[in-house]
Amino acid sequence: MGLPFIDLKAQQRVIYPRLMERLQRVLDHGQYILGPEVAELEEKLARYVGVKHAVSCASGTDALLMALMAYGVGPGHAVFCPAFTFIATAEVVQLVGATPVFVDIDPVTYNMDPRGLEDNILALKENKSGSKLTPRGVIPVDLFGQPADYDPICALARKHGLFVLEDAAQSFGAIYRGRRAGSLGDAGATSFFPAKPLGGYGDGGAIFTDNDELADVLRSIRVHGQGSHRYDHVRLGINGRLDTLQAAVLLTKLEIFDDEVAARQAAADRYIEALRAHVEVPRLAPDCTSVWAQFSVQSEVRPQLLKKLQEAGIPTAIYYPKPLHLQEAYRGLGYRVGDLPVSERIADRIFSLPMHPYLSAADQEMIAAAIIR
C-alpha cells in the first residue's frame, strides 16, 4: 500500500473506541434526524468559534447556499468571490439567481486581494461595463486553511453596504488577529467533508453567526422553510439537515482536534524547512495561523516534478488547475484569459503534497528527497 495523501485510517485507530461508543448511542435512541448529538455539536462548535450560533447543515455547499437564501440574495444582485477556489463558492451565487463577480487573489496567501475587491465594487457601482447589477455581498475564501484579510475586506463591505460571508470550508480552527475562522464576517460557512481538518464520514457543514434573526431564518431554511410546526412553511427552504450519525462522528473528532491542528503545524514546519530552497513554499500573513487543509507549493517545472513524484509512489493533487473565471460554467460572464493574471499564473504552477496530522517525519523526508532529486 502506497503513501496516503490524507490518512483517515490512522486517525480512526486513535478515536475508534470513543467513536463506536458515540455511534452506538445514536443507534440506541434512533433519532437519526436532528437528534441530541446535533444540538450538542452545534453548542460546542459555537463555543469553539466564539459566536452565539452554529447552525449545522448537510454540506459546506448548503452552508453557503442557506446563508445567501437567508440574506435574500437573488436576481440582479452581484456577489464578489475569488477566482482561485473550488466552484461551490460561486456556484451557490448562481443557484439563487445572482451573478458572481470574480476578484483576483493575493500572490502570497492565495486569498482575495482587498485592493482588487475595491476596484471591482467601484467598477460595478460606477457602471463602467454597462451592467445593471447591484452589489450585495462578498464571499472571501480562507484557502488551504489560512484566513483571508478580513479587516480591510469588512471595512470595504461596510462602506458599500455589503454583507460578508466567510467561506471557512478549509479553515475551521485557524486564527486571524485573535479571532477564530468562522467568526470573521457577518456569517461564516464551513464544511465537514471527510478530507477537511474537521471532517465527518460523509458530507456535512455549518453556518456561524452572532445574528439571532439570521440564525432563526437559517434553522427554518434547512427544514424546508419550516415555521411553528412541521407542516407550516413560512419561506422557501431546502432539505439541509446534518445527520445525527455525522454529528456523533464530528463530536468524537472535535475532542482531539486541537492536537491534530498542532500536528499539522509541525508537519508544515518540517516541509517548509526541507523544501524552501527548492520550491516556493506557503507563507502565512502576520497575525494568522493556518490549519493546513492542504500543503501547496509552486514550481515552474510542475509537470516534471509531478511525474517524478508519481514514479516514487508519492501522491499529489492540484488545487486548482483552472480558475473559476475560465471555467465553461462561467463562459457567459465574458471573462477572458489574462483578466485575472495572479489566479491564472498560480493555477499553472501550484500543486499539493500529502498533509494530515499523522504524517511522519520519515515520510516527509522521503517526499522532500524526491523533490530535491
Protein Blocks (a to p, Z undefined) as FASTA:
>chain_A
ZZdfbdfklmmmmmmmmmmmmmmmmmmnopaghpfklmmmmmmmmmmnopabdcddfbfk
lmmmmmmmmnopaehiacdddfbdcfklmmmmmmnopacddddddfklopacfklmmmmm
mmmmnomnopabdcfbdcdddehhiacdfklmmmmmmmnopacdddfklmgoiaeehiae
hilmmbdcddfbfkbmbdcebdddddddfbfklmmmmmmmmngoiafbmklcfbdcddfb
dcfklmmmmmmmmmmmmmmmmmmmmmmmmmmmmmmmmmccddddehiacehlbacdddfk
lmmmmmmmmmnopacddddfbdfklgmklmmnopaehjlmmlmmmmmmgccddddfklcf
klmmmmmmmmmZZ
